[in-house]
């Protein structure tokens, strides 16, 4: 028996509902509180709606997918912003709302939904301060907990009376969560403390230090387990998730970093399956984790990524799920003008039987106690109910029946009943060769560790890391601009003492950008804030001591240089951008500027040469994209409109006809846009990411048509598939999540990839802890013994120059050389023998495949002949009976 536990939900797949099954046309305001902003019952969902005061909600039936507009009826609940709301777990139509106007109100939603706006509540409760959070009791009817200022209060909703109060928190309580039994609850407070409260005794059962950041934390009790999770920010402003055992509350069982985005993380837990979903406000991703109480561990699963950022979310009750398709959870994702249902499905071979292993008995809708009974000390549990439909048998029962049938009869006779299953027609999906790429971190024996202290103040216009075949440039912290050169063929842990340090190149001023010469990695270009570009020569064996004297310096800019960009085909040609608003193209051997490009009115954020080296594209803070033909004109030949934000970005070519740009919008939301040179006034597609201060660094792989992107302080490397012939042109793929946060990522030359192992890229990842981690990007293939010629066309030799700088400046154009990547002895996949489909084990052999029409005709003929056969006597009619006298 295997010692490893098999998870039923490891392969759970998240699928967004189609547009016709989503809730669109909603008017969602700007939301700045820490609540979920959307709540659901088994029949309805509610979300914040745009009004003058923010005191209204949209309440919609779950089965109402009609497009909404400004005339839709609203729940006009409060005179101030609705800060939190939740449906009763025992009444789908009962909704509680709390607001900044210091009131909590309760509403009865009609069965058919709102046909007209509603403004009269059933009950209203007044608070001393504005409401922060509210939660219904999970076992007692009409009991509600509220958090307002530094107090948590328990209310009897039916009478509108306060029953218990727990004050004494050091600051405002931002989040509360009941244990499933309803005996105790846990609270999170701005005083950076987590507390377990027994409300009926008005006592604090346990208390511990929470997250070190100042933003609002969230806390969640994991069902009836002895564990709680909390999300918040560390003292260094990084988002984190903490798992705690209440039996040892001071100790964190597991701590996970969630990146450096600024949005609050909302946790949602399904106690029946152990699934924990993490939704970051402003993000486009939903993290999927699975909790194992026996191992006290949270394990990562398949995350979900959407095209639009999320403002809030909630889980739909289990009884509203699609049991027939093995939907184990459904998240309602609140977006700018819509609510997007995201279903989590467990793939199964057959959906005919009820998957009882996925759906244990869940909490029912009948309360275990009244409010008075709970207040008097009762602790009854809610009765659990089965989700099994009446017309389905459980999978375990079907399996047992099948096993019994096999044991009782080894063969099947003609009289056995055979169930005919009508399969759903296959409608087809988009085919992709690269969608399921994988990132594999190499063993630690291949790492270079101990690169401390890594400089974290390199400007965002720089990639922060440069690599060649055998070397890497890593910036180190220190006065005077320190840049070390690492030999990649010597993995080790670098050791420094008080008398010894890592050798480096010193420029004498703060470093703005740096890179290798693409055709000679012994030459290093370093841009400083003094306006110079220093050129250093690295010894053949690498650095053995600090070098302070450059081989040459390029002088021409009168303000700091922020971008260096070597030419992709011509040796000794370098483009530079400076804060003096100029872009210069240099002849390195002669140390002279040859071309000065004009037209920029503000700082240049990014530059990119076309793959043939003829054109140069720039992205500027003035929100303009410009394309230059430097050898024919110093003015732009084409101009377009870039992203509306002003926080930086990157630009890359897709062939010679399209441009890809990363940047920000006016709300600091990261985005990636694709432009067609035929009309650069607006992008042909834009994908919006999360809200984060770090600039998205992009790299386009022309052969595989993939766009990689990542950000400083992120933990992931993501990719989009680019197809210029298929709308919407940019398609999501999987992503790679590294060990901790990354400082920078850089791609090595392609000839270092193992084509035999279907490697599509070799990456070096610089972590924030000072380690260089090699990562191999691969694509899983079933017939990897063949050369995958669909993935590996002849590759351009980017590590060798095609012409000299003098030839390029004189107007010559020489295409880069290409090489055939096919290893010796490997047959191309396109020439591999076709796999002949074999028939299934119990399928009868027919040497001539029949058409569908022939099969229909044969079936009809057999049915008609069967119906026209004369009646035959039954077997008992031919038997001899017993004489009447024999009965006596």
Secondary structure, 3 states (H helix, E strand, C coil): CCCCCCCCCCCCEEEECCHHHCEECCCCCCCCCCCCCEEECCCEEEEEECCCCCCEEEEEECCCCCCCCCCCCCEECCCCCEEEEEEECCEEEEEEEEECCCEEEEEECCCCCCCCCECCCCEEEECCCCEEEEEECCCECCEEEEEECCEEEEEECCCCEEEEEECCCCCCEEEEEECCCCCCEEEEECCCEEEEEECCCCEEEEEEECCCCCCCCEEEECCCCCEEEEEEECCCCCEEEEEEEHHHCCCEEEEEECCCCCCCEEEEEECCCCEEEEEECCCCEEEEEEEECCCCEEEECCCEECCCCCCEEEECCHHHCCHHHCEEEEEEEECCCEEEEEEEECCCCCCCCECCCCCCCEECCCCCECHHHHHCCCCCCCCEECCCCCCCCEHHHHHHHHHHHHHHCCCCCCCCCCCCCCCCCCCCCCCCCCCCEEEEECCHHHCEECCCCECCCCCCCCCCEEECCCEEEEEECCCCCEEEEEECCCCCECCCCCCCCCCCEECCCCEEEEEEECCEEEEEEEEECCCEEEEEECCCCCCCCCECCCCEEEECCCCCEEEEEECCCEECEEEEEECCCCEEEEECCCCEEEEEECCCCCCEEEEEECCCCCCEEEEECCCEEEEECCCCCCCCCEEEECCCCCCCCEEEEECCCEEEEEEECCCCEEEEEEEECCECCCCCEEEEEEECCCCEEEEEECCCCEEEEEECCCCEEEEEEECCCCCCCEEEEEEEECCCCEEEEEECCHHHCCHHHCEEEEEEEEECCCCEEEEEEEECCCCCCCECCCCCCCEECCCCCCEEHHHHHCCCCCCCCEECCCCCCCCEHHHCCCCCCCCCCCCCCCCCCCCHHHHHHHHHHHHHHHHCCCCCCCHHHHCCCCCHHHHC
